Amino acid sequence: MAGGILAVSGEITGREGTYPRVLAGIIIVLALISMRSDYVMARRDEHDGAGPMAVPGEEHGAPAAPLHEEGAEDFEGSRGAGVAWKRVLALTAVTFLAIYLMSWLGFFIPATLLVGGGLIVLGVRTWWKVATYTGGLVVGAYLLFVEALGVPFPPAPWS
């Protein structure tokens, strides 16, 4: 996703290009932290005898619990990965749409779409949490980039 942001923002020159590049850098850093965390947790699970595919009750020689009841759905195997990829694709689409719309609508509307839509895609369903986090992150980004760093955002056409 960070590579896509960099590609889309490649033609933005000067200080205006700082925002998408910093955003891509943040995504890269968070992805690396997440990958490292997953790696450490997988190693710890392997060391504890409960690998990623361990069955509850099997860790210390206890008889294994049945994997499924008759006719039960295998959520992780058949549906879990599909749901995860749909979320990744939806979040990527919302991100590219927001970046694309910034040149026509300015910063606030696309950023609100990006953060609010991203939270909904990631599973936040409480309306006040979506509104609070979206407002806080959009205003925080504005204060950080425009006020603190002096990096202008794309202006809205009506301003």
ABEGO torsion letter per residue (X at the ends): XAAAAAAAAAABBEAAAAAAAAAAAAAAAAAAAAAAAAAAAAAAAAAAGBBAABBBGAAAGBBBBBABBBGBBBAAAAAAAAAAAAAAAAAAAAAAAAAAAAAAAEAAAAAAAAAAAAAAAAGBABAAAAAAAAAAAAAAAAAAAAAAAGBBBBBBAAX
